[in-house]
Amino acid sequence: MRCFRCHRFGHGRDRCRRNINLCVKCGEPGHRGEECDRSHKCINCKGDHLACSKNCPNYLEEQAILRYRAQEGWHLWTGPRGSGSGIGKGGATEIVRTRCEGRTCPEGDGPRDSTK
Protein backbone atom coordinates (compact mmCIF):
# COMPACT_ATOMS: atom_id res chain seq x y z
CA MET A 1 0.00 0.00 0.00
CA ARG A 2 1.38 3.39 -1.01
CA CYS A 3 0.14 6.75 0.23
CA PHE A 4 -0.92 9.11 -2.54
CA ARG A 5 0.03 12.16 -0.43
CA CYS A 6 3.61 11.37 0.66
CA HIS A 7 4.19 8.28 -1.55
CA ARG A 8 5.60 6.22 1.33
CA PHE A 9 4.57 2.61 1.89
CA GLY A 10 2.52 1.15 4.71
CA HIS A 11 -0.39 3.58 4.92
CA GLY A 12 -2.95 5.30 2.73
CA ARG A 13 -3.67 8.97 2.15
CA ASP A 14 -6.41 9.01 4.79
CA ARG A 15 -3.92 7.90 7.49
CA CYS A 16 -0.97 10.02 6.34
CA ARG A 17 0.59 12.13 9.11
CA ARG A 18 2.17 14.55 6.68
CA ASN A 19 0.11 17.60 5.83
CA ILE A 20 1.77 18.37 2.51
CA ASN A 21 1.53 16.61 -0.85
CA LEU A 22 4.80 15.42 -2.39
CA CYS A 23 5.45 14.98 -6.09
CA VAL A 24 5.45 11.33 -7.20
CA LYS A 25 8.14 12.18 -9.77
CA CYS A 26 10.78 14.16 -7.83
CA GLY A 27 9.65 13.83 -4.19
CA GLU A 28 9.49 17.59 -3.66
CA PRO A 29 6.49 19.53 -2.29
CA GLY A 30 4.57 22.25 -4.07
CA HIS A 31 3.54 20.63 -7.34
CA ARG A 32 2.00 17.51 -8.84
CA GLY A 33 3.76 14.88 -10.94
CA GLU A 34 1.95 15.98 -14.12
CA GLU A 35 3.44 19.47 -13.68
CA CYS A 36 6.96 18.30 -12.78
CA ASP A 37 9.87 18.85 -15.17
CA ARG A 38 12.58 17.72 -12.74
CA SER A 39 14.47 14.45 -12.98
CA HIS A 40 13.04 11.39 -11.26
CA LYS A 41 13.96 10.82 -7.61
CA CYS A 42 12.12 8.20 -5.58
CA ILE A 43 11.03 9.44 -2.15
CA ASN A 44 11.47 5.90 -0.75
CA CYS A 45 14.90 4.76 -1.93
CA LYS A 46 16.33 7.94 -3.56
CA GLY A 47 16.68 6.02 -6.84
CA ASP A 48 16.17 7.60 -10.27
CA HIS A 49 12.60 6.41 -10.81
CA LEU A 50 9.08 7.45 -9.81
CA ALA A 51 7.91 6.70 -6.26
CA CYS A 52 5.27 4.40 -7.79
CA SER A 53 7.78 2.25 -9.71
CA LYS A 54 7.27 -1.49 -9.32
CA ASN A 55 11.06 -1.84 -9.70
CA CYS A 56 11.80 0.23 -6.58
CA PRO A 57 13.77 -1.90 -4.07
CA ASN A 58 11.58 -0.58 -1.24
CA TYR A 59 8.43 -1.56 -3.15
CA LEU A 60 9.82 -5.07 -3.73
CA GLU A 61 10.66 -5.37 -0.03
CA GLU A 62 7.18 -4.21 0.98
CA GLN A 63 5.64 -6.76 -1.38
CA ALA A 64 7.81 -9.54 0.09
CA ILE A 65 6.67 -8.63 3.60
CA LEU A 66 3.01 -8.59 2.60
CA ARG A 67 3.41 -11.90 0.73
CA TYR A 68 5.06 -13.51 3.76
CA ARG A 69 2.30 -12.30 6.06
CA ALA A 70 -0.37 -13.63 3.69
CA GLN A 71 1.36 -17.02 3.37
CA GLU A 72 1.53 -17.30 7.17
CA GLY A 73 -2.16 -16.41 7.45
CA TRP A 74 -1.55 -13.14 9.27
CA HIS A 75 -3.86 -10.17 9.36
CA LEU A 76 -2.38 -7.19 7.59
CA TRP A 77 -0.63 -5.56 10.61
CA THR A 78 -1.61 -7.46 13.74
CA GLY A 79 0.02 -10.86 13.45
CA PRO A 80 -1.03 -14.50 13.15
CA ARG A 81 -4.77 -15.08 13.05
CA GLY A 82 -6.17 -16.02 16.43
CA SER A 83 -2.95 -15.18 18.28
CA GLY A 84 -4.27 -12.09 20.01
CA SER A 85 -0.88 -10.43 19.60
CA GLY A 86 1.44 -10.23 16.68
CA ILE A 87 5.00 -9.29 15.98
CA GLY A 88 3.87 -6.32 13.91
CA LYS A 89 5.22 -5.09 10.61
CA GLY A 90 8.75 -4.52 11.94
CA GLY A 91 8.99 -8.12 13.11
CA ALA A 92 7.75 -9.39 9.76
CA THR A 93 10.40 -7.26 8.06
CA GLU A 94 13.11 -8.92 10.14
CA ILE A 95 11.75 -12.39 9.39
CA VAL A 96 11.75 -11.71 5.66
CA ARG A 97 15.26 -10.22 5.81
CA THR A 98 16.51 -13.22 7.80
CA ARG A 99 15.08 -15.61 5.21
CA CYS A 100 17.19 -13.88 2.57
CA GLU A 101 20.29 -13.18 4.64
CA GLY A 102 23.52 -13.93 2.84
CA ARG A 103 21.92 -14.28 -0.58
CA THR A 104 20.21 -12.11 -3.12
CA CYS A 105 16.52 -12.84 -3.13
CA PRO A 106 15.07 -13.44 -6.56
CA GLU A 107 12.67 -10.71 -7.62
CA GLY A 108 9.37 -11.28 -5.90
CA ASP A 109 10.85 -13.67 -3.33
CA GLY A 110 12.14 -11.28 -0.71
CA PRO A 111 13.60 -7.92 0.15
CA ARG A 112 16.42 -6.26 -1.64
CA ASP A 113 19.98 -7.27 -0.83
CA SER A 114 21.21 -4.42 1.36
CA THR A 115 24.86 -5.38 0.78
CA LYS A 116 24.80 -4.03 -2.78
N, C-alpha and C positions, 0 to 999 in steps of 0.2 A: 504494500500500500504506500502510495506516494502522495504527499500533501501538495495541493495545487496552489498554495500560497507561498510556502518556503521551499518546496520541492525536496524536502527531506523524507526519508522513509520511516514507517512505523506509526504514522498517524494521518488523519485526513484533515482537510481544510477546516472543518467545523471544530476540531480539537487542537488546532495550531495555537501555540502560545506567542507566536510572533505577530505583531500588529502591522506588518508591512509586507507587501507583495514583492517577491523577488523574480527576476527574469529567468525563465527556463533555459535561455540560451547562454547568458553570460554570468548569471548569479548575482547581478547587481540590482539594487532597488531603483524605483522611479520610472520604469517603463515595462512594457510587455514584450514577450518574445517576438511577436509579429513586427514590432517597431524597432527591434534591436539590429544594429549594424556592426556590433562588436564581434570579436572572435569567440568561439565556443569555449566555455569554461564551466565544467560540472561543479555544482555547489556541494556535491557529496564527496567526490574523490579528487577534485581539482584537475581532472583530465580534460582533454580538448574535444569534448562532445557535449551534447545537450544533457541536462539533468534527467531527462526522461529516456535516455538511451538504454536499450536492453543489453548493451555490451559493457555498461558501467560495472566495474568490479564490485562496487557497493550494492548495486542492484542484484548481481549474481549471488552475492553473499546473503542478502535478504531473502532471495528466493530459496536458497539452500536451507536456511533456517525455517522458513515457513513449510517447506517440503518435509523436513525432518519432523516438525511438530505434527503435521498431518499424518505422516506414516506411523507415528507413535500414538496417534489417537488423542492428541492434546487439543484443548480449546485454544483459541488464537493466542491469548496472553497469559492464561491462568495456570496451565500445567496439565498433567494427565487427567483424563476424565475420571470423576469419582474420587479423586485424591483429596479434595478439600484444600490442598495447598500445592502450588507448583513452584518450579524453579525460576519461572519468569523468563522473559526474553533474553536477558543477559546470560542466564544459565544455559539456555538453548544455544546461544551463540558459542559459548565455550565448548559445549558438546560437539557441535558441528566442526569447530576448529580442531578439536582433538582428533576427531575421526580422520581429518585430512593432514594432520601434523606430519611433517617430514616428506610430504609428497605434494605434487601439484594436482589438485582435484580436477577431473575432467569437467568441462563446461556443463553446468546443470547438475553436478554431483556434489558440490560443496563450495565453501568460500574461496576467495582468491588466495593465492599463495603470497603471504606477506613478506616472504624473503626476497622477492624479486625487486 
